[in-house]
Amino acid sequence: MQSDVGNRIIVSQENFKIYGGNISPVFQKVRMASLCCLAAMTSLPHPVLYPHQKNVIKELAVSIDDHKRLVRKEAVQARSLW
């Protein structure tokens, strides 16, 4: 069950990056919330997270290159937790 939840959240993060180019403040908040969710996922058990660790860290690079400083800050925090 927990693995299924992890898979859904990871897929949601991958879908989210498609819309990351929009400059709307609402989308900035969505990007930041998504990164906060990824950071919060690190409290899940290690066997649930480990299969996704390399992909998540790799995909966080997209958010680290975001044009908004606050989004980049959240991305760096999430990456450090992963």
C-alpha positions, 0 to 999 in steps of 0.5 A, spaced: 500 500 500 505 505 501 509 503 495 503 504 491 502 511 494 509 513 493 508 511 486 503 515 485 506 521 488 512 520 484 508 520 478 505 526 480 511 530 480 513 528 473 507 530 471 508 537 475 514 538 471 511 539 464 507 545 467 513 548 471 514 553 465 508 557 467 510 564 470 503 564 474 504 565 481 499 560 482 503 555 479 509 557 483 505 555 489 503 549 486 511 547 484 513 549 491 507 545 494 509 539 490 516 540 493 514 540 500 510 534 499 517 530 496 520 533 502 515 530 507 515 523 503 522 522 506 519 520 513 516 514 509 520 507 510 526 506 507 524 500 503 518 504 500 523 510 498 529 507 495 526 504 488 525 512 487 531 515 490 535 516 484 529 518 479 527 523 484 534 526 485 535 526 478 528 530 477 529 535 482 534 538 478 529 541 473 526 544 479 533 547 482 533 550 475 527 554 476 527 561 475 523 563 481 528 563 487 523 560 492 522 554 488 529 553 487 530 553 495 524 548 496 528 544 491 534 544 494 531 542 501 528 536 498 534 534 495 538 534 501 533 530 505 532 525 499 
